[in-house]
Amino acid sequence: MKFQRLILASASPRRLALLTQLGLSPIVEPPAIDERPLPGEDARSLAARLARMKGSAIAARAAHRDAVVLAADTVVALDGELLGKPSSPEDAMRMLRTLSGRTHSVISGLFVASPRHMETLAVETRVRFRALSESQIRWYAATDEPLDKAGSYAIQGIGGAFVESIEGSHSNVIGLPLAEALAALERAGLVLPW
């Protein structure tokens, strides 16, 4: 059984842009869920659980029984500390100081569901930041780019200038590991543009 409709259970404009550039036209339906981590929950478990919660909430709707649902959630972690979206420019600067000169993990949880298939997976990318000066940190925080980004940076934007190296999926750091997402969508029966 093949499916033509794709539902993106995410409000992320970056995820939508990544899918659109591949010729997909997802319907965006972000669910409202509690995204707080559970006590003792690690980054991989959190990302997978949140993706599954988002996707399950949308896939359960009767209107989507002839569609494939894709949900994702991205978490940044360093030494076991979860670095979410900053609450203020000061919080963004604190996170950037923590990341400076170090390697951290970006983990995206993916959930894909169709009437014939359901799966959850997590994809990890290791990102190394160059050492940042205090003036670079202040300047970047003042651009407002870090304010709605997990870990306080956007690799596809100005923040990419601070990334020394990555090991793994580049698109994962933007918010959606494309190779893994496309493979899961294909397994779920979505008709892809090619």
C-alpha positions as CSV (number, residue, x, y, z in Angstrom):
1,M,0.0,0.0,0.0
2,K,1.4,3.4,-1.0
3,F,0.5,6.8,0.5
4,Q,0.5,10.2,-1.2
5,R,0.0,12.5,1.8
6,L,2.7,13.4,4.3
7,I,1.8,15.0,7.6
8,L,4.6,16.8,9.4
9,A,3.9,16.8,13.2
10,S,6.3,19.7,13.9
11,A,6.1,23.5,13.8
12,S,9.8,23.8,12.8
13,P,10.3,25.9,9.7
14,R,13.7,24.3,9.2
15,R,12.2,20.8,9.0
16,L,9.6,22.0,6.6
17,A,12.2,23.6,4.4
18,L,14.4,20.5,4.4
19,L,11.4,18.4,3.2
20,T,10.2,21.0,0.7
21,Q,13.6,21.3,-1.0
22,L,13.3,17.5,-1.8
23,G,10.0,18.1,-3.6
24,L,7.8,16.9,-0.7
25,S,4.7,19.0,0.2
26,P,3.9,18.0,3.8
27,I,0.8,19.3,5.6
28,V,2.0,20.9,8.9
29,E,0.1,19.9,12.0
30,P,2.1,20.5,15.2
31,P,0.6,18.9,18.3
32,A,0.7,20.5,21.7
33,I,2.7,18.2,24.1
34,D,4.7,18.6,27.3
35,E,8.3,18.7,26.2
36,R,9.9,18.6,29.6
37,P,12.4,15.8,30.2
38,L,11.5,13.1,32.7
39,P,13.7,12.8,35.8
40,G,16.9,11.1,34.8
41,E,16.0,10.9,31.1
42,D,19.0,11.1,28.8
43,A,19.1,13.0,25.5
44,R,18.6,10.0,23.2
45,S,15.6,8.8,25.2
46,L,14.1,12.3,25.4
47,A,14.4,13.0,21.7
48,A,12.8,9.6,20.8
49,R,10.0,9.9,23.3
50,L,9.1,13.4,22.3
51,A,9.0,12.5,18.6
52,R,6.9,9.5,19.3
53,M,4.5,11.5,21.4
54,K,4.1,14.2,18.7
55,G,3.7,11.7,15.9
56,S,1.3,9.5,17.8
57,A,-1.0,12.4,18.7
58,I,-1.3,13.3,15.0
59,A,-1.4,9.7,13.6
60,A,-4.3,8.9,15.9
61,R,-6.6,11.4,14.1
62,A,-9.1,9.7,11.8
63,A,-8.5,12.2,9.1
64,H,-4.9,10.9,8.7
65,R,-5.6,7.2,8.2
66,D,-4.5,7.5,4.6
67,A,-1.3,9.4,5.2
68,V,2.2,9.0,6.6
69,V,3.0,11.0,9.7
70,L,6.6,12.3,10.4
71,A,7.5,13.8,13.7
72,A,10.9,14.8,15.0
73,D,12.5,16.4,18.0
74,T,16.1,17.6,18.4
75,V,18.1,17.7,21.6
76,V,21.6,19.1,22.2
77,A,23.6,17.6,25.0
78,L,27.1,18.1,26.4
79,D,28.4,15.8,29.2
80,G,24.9,14.7,30.0
81,E,23.5,18.2,30.3
82,L,20.6,18.9,28.0
83,L,20.9,22.3,26.2
84,G,17.4,23.3,25.1
85,K,16.3,26.6,23.6
86,P,17.7,29.5,25.6
87,S,15.3,31.4,27.8
88,S,17.1,34.8,27.2
89,P,20.2,36.2,25.5
90,E,22.0,35.7,28.8
91,D,21.1,32.0,28.8
92,A,22.2,31.8,25.1
93,M,25.6,33.2,26.1
94,R,25.9,30.7,29.0
95,M,25.3,27.8,26.6
96,L,27.7,29.2,24.0
97,R,30.4,29.5,26.7
98,T,29.7,25.9,27.6
99,L,30.0,24.7,24.0
100,S,33.1,26.8,23.2
101,G,36.1,24.6,22.2
102,R,34.2,21.4,22.9
103,T,32.4,18.6,21.2
104,H,28.7,18.0,21.9
105,S,25.9,15.7,20.6
106,V,22.9,16.7,18.6
107,I,20.3,14.0,18.7
108,S,17.1,13.9,16.7
109,G,14.3,11.5,17.5
110,L,12.2,10.5,14.5
111,F,8.8,8.9,14.5
112,V,7.2,7.7,11.3
113,A,3.7,6.1,11.1
114,S,1.3,4.9,8.5
115,P,-1.5,2.4,8.6
116,R,1.1,-0.3,7.7
117,H,4.2,0.8,9.5
118,M,5.4,2.5,12.7
119,E,8.9,3.2,13.9
120,T,10.9,5.4,16.2
121,L,14.6,6.0,15.9
122,A,17.3,8.4,17.2
123,V,20.2,9.8,15.1
124,E,23.2,11.4,16.7
125,T,25.7,13.8,15.2
126,R,28.8,15.0,17.1
127,V,29.6,18.7,16.6
128,R,32.9,20.4,17.6
129,F,32.8,24.1,18.3
130,R,35.9,26.3,17.9
131,A,37.0,28.2,20.9
132,L,34.9,31.4,21.1
133,S,36.0,34.7,22.5
134,E,33.6,36.6,24.8
135,S,33.2,39.3,22.2
136,Q,32.1,36.6,19.6
137,I,29.6,35.1,22.1
138,R,28.1,38.6,22.9
139,W,28.0,39.5,19.2
140,Y,26.3,36.3,18.2
141,A,23.7,36.4,21.0
142,A,22.9,40.0,20.0
143,T,21.9,38.7,16.5
144,D,18.9,36.9,18.1
145,E,19.6,33.9,15.9
146,P,20.3,31.6,18.9
147,L,17.1,32.4,20.7
148,D,14.9,29.7,19.2
149,K,17.5,27.1,18.6
150,A,18.4,24.1,20.8
151,G,21.9,24.6,22.0
152,S,21.7,28.3,21.1
153,Y,23.1,28.1,17.6
154,A,22.0,27.5,14.0
155,I,24.6,25.6,11.9
156,Q,22.7,26.7,8.7
157,G,23.0,30.3,9.8
158,I,25.7,32.6,11.4
159,G,26.3,29.9,14.0
160,G,27.9,27.7,11.3
161,A,31.0,29.9,11.5
162,F,31.6,28.5,15.0
163,V,31.5,24.8,14.0
164,E,34.9,23.4,13.5
165,S,33.8,19.9,12.5
166,I,30.9,17.5,12.5
167,E,30.8,13.7,12.6
168,G,27.5,12.4,11.2
169,S,24.5,13.9,9.5
170,H,24.7,17.7,8.8
171,S,20.9,17.9,8.2
172,N,20.4,16.3,11.7
173,V,22.1,19.4,13.2
174,I,19.5,21.6,11.4
175,G,16.7,19.4,12.8
176,L,16.0,16.5,10.5
177,P,18.4,13.7,9.5
178,L,17.3,13.5,5.9
179,A,18.8,10.2,4.9
180,E,17.3,8.4,7.9
181,A,14.0,10.2,7.6
182,L,13.6,9.4,3.9
183,A,14.4,5.7,4.4
184,A,11.8,5.5,7.2
185,L,9.2,7.4,5.1
186,E,9.9,4.9,2.2
187,R,9.4,1.9,4.6
188,A,6.1,3.5,5.7
189,G,4.9,3.5,2.1
190,L,5.2,7.2,1.2
191,V,5.5,7.9,-2.5
192,L,8.7,9.9,-2.9
193,P,9.2,12.4,-5.7
194,W,11.7,10.2,-7.5
